């Protein structure tokens, strides 16, 4: 049976057909990253998310390697992160990330400080490495 962290990653990865197989080394082990094209409720591709299950502080968490809307500033990044947080709450899984603007040759829509503040709106806490604990729906 899959752990809650694996169930979270697989719930998204199996829902969307647009995906790329990718593995990278991280620390002493090998972490498999699951990138996929995120679709809205109408099936329209709105962005890309890349997730991986990692062990941090002796527990499994889902690490968010990448979240990028195809149309920056459209609110689609918010939609994607809201859905990820909802599913993480449902499965009681923490999400971790390191907020870094994606270098694409153009000035980023959000600098590091603004990106950090954006993630904090969703409950992420920490210093350079942010973690969002699941929220009970009570």
C-alpha positions as CSV (number, residue, x, y, z in Angstrom):
1,X,0.0,0.0,0.0
2,X,1.3,3.5,-0.9
3,X,2.2,5.9,1.8
4,X,0.1,9.1,2.1
5,X,2.9,11.1,0.4
6,X,3.1,8.6,-2.5
7,X,-0.7,8.6,-2.7
8,X,-0.7,12.4,-3.1
9,X,1.9,12.4,-5.9
10,X,0.1,9.5,-7.7
11,X,-3.3,11.2,-7.3
12,X,-2.1,14.1,-9.5
13,X,0.3,12.1,-11.7
14,X,-2.4,9.6,-12.7
15,X,-5.1,12.3,-13.2
16,X,-3.3,14.2,-16.0
17,X,-2.0,12.6,-19.1
18,X,0.6,15.2,-20.0
19,X,3.8,14.1,-18.3
20,X,7.6,13.7,-18.6
21,X,9.6,10.9,-17.0
22,X,12.5,12.4,-15.1
23,X,14.8,11.2,-12.3
24,X,17.5,13.2,-10.5
25,X,20.0,12.5,-7.7
26,X,19.3,14.3,-4.5
27,X,21.5,13.8,-1.4
28,X,22.6,10.2,-0.8
29,X,19.7,8.6,-2.6
30,X,17.8,8.9,-5.9
31,X,14.5,10.8,-5.9
32,X,12.1,10.3,-8.7
33,X,10.4,13.5,-9.8
34,X,7.0,13.4,-11.3
35,X,6.4,16.4,-13.6
36,X,3.0,16.8,-15.3
37,X,0.9,19.3,-17.2
38,X,-1.9,20.5,-14.8
39,X,-5.3,20.9,-16.4
40,X,-8.3,23.0,-15.2
41,X,-11.8,21.5,-14.7
42,X,-12.5,21.9,-18.4
43,X,-9.4,19.9,-19.3
44,X,-7.4,23.0,-20.5
45,X,-3.7,22.8,-19.7
46,X,-2.8,25.7,-17.4
47,X,0.7,24.9,-16.1
48,X,3.3,22.5,-15.0
49,X,3.9,21.0,-11.6
50,X,6.8,18.7,-10.6
51,X,6.5,16.7,-7.3
52,X,8.6,14.1,-5.5
53,X,8.3,12.1,-2.3
54,X,11.2,12.9,0.1
55,X,12.1,12.0,3.6
56,X,12.7,15.1,5.8
57,X,13.0,15.0,9.6
58,X,12.3,11.3,9.6
59,X,9.0,11.6,7.7
60,X,7.8,11.5,4.2
61,X,6.8,14.8,2.6
62,X,5.9,15.8,-0.9
63,X,8.5,18.2,-2.3
64,X,7.3,20.7,-4.9
65,X,10.2,21.1,-7.3
66,X,8.3,23.3,-9.8
67,X,5.1,25.1,-10.2
68,X,4.6,27.3,-13.2
69,X,1.5,28.7,-15.0
70,X,1.6,28.8,-18.8
71,X,0.2,32.4,-18.5
72,X,2.0,34.1,-15.6
73,X,-0.2,36.5,-13.6
74,X,-3.4,34.7,-14.8
75,X,-4.3,33.2,-11.4
76,X,-3.5,29.7,-12.6
77,X,-0.6,29.2,-10.3
78,X,-2.9,30.0,-7.4
79,X,-5.5,27.5,-8.8
80,X,-2.8,24.8,-9.0
81,X,-1.4,25.4,-5.6
82,X,-4.9,25.5,-4.0
83,X,-5.7,22.1,-5.5
84,X,-2.4,20.7,-4.3
85,X,-3.0,22.0,-0.8
86,X,-6.5,20.6,-0.7
87,X,-5.3,17.2,-1.7
88,X,-2.4,17.4,0.8
89,X,-4.9,18.3,3.6
90,X,-7.2,15.4,2.6
91,X,-4.3,12.9,2.7
92,X,-2.6,14.6,5.7
93,X,0.7,15.2,3.9
94,X,3.2,18.1,4.4
95,X,4.5,19.9,1.3
96,X,8.0,21.3,1.2
97,X,9.7,23.7,-1.3
98,X,12.5,26.2,-1.9
99,X,11.0,29.3,-3.4
100,X,13.2,30.2,-6.4
101,X,12.0,32.1,-9.5
102,X,12.4,30.1,-12.6
103,X,15.1,31.5,-14.9
104,X,13.8,31.7,-18.4
105,X,15.8,34.6,-19.7
106,X,13.2,37.3,-18.8
107,X,12.7,39.2,-15.6
108,X,10.6,37.0,-13.2
109,X,7.1,38.1,-12.5
110,X,7.9,37.6,-8.8
111,X,11.3,38.1,-7.2
112,X,12.5,35.8,-4.4
113,X,11.0,38.0,-1.7
114,X,7.6,38.2,-3.4
115,X,7.6,34.5,-4.3
116,X,8.3,33.6,-0.7
117,X,5.4,35.9,0.4
118,X,3.1,34.3,-2.2
119,X,3.8,30.8,-0.8
120,X,3.3,31.9,2.7
121,X,-0.3,32.9,1.8
122,X,-0.9,29.2,1.4
123,X,0.4,28.4,4.9
124,X,4.1,27.6,4.0
125,X,6.5,28.5,6.8
126,X,10.3,28.4,7.3
127,X,13.4,30.2,6.2
128,X,14.9,29.4,2.8
129,X,13.2,26.0,2.8
130,X,9.5,26.3,3.3
131,X,7.1,23.6,4.6
132,X,3.3,23.6,4.7
133,X,1.7,21.3,7.3
134,X,-1.7,19.7,6.4
135,X,-4.7,21.6,7.8
136,X,-7.5,19.7,9.4
137,X,-11.0,20.3,7.8
138,X,-12.8,20.4,11.1
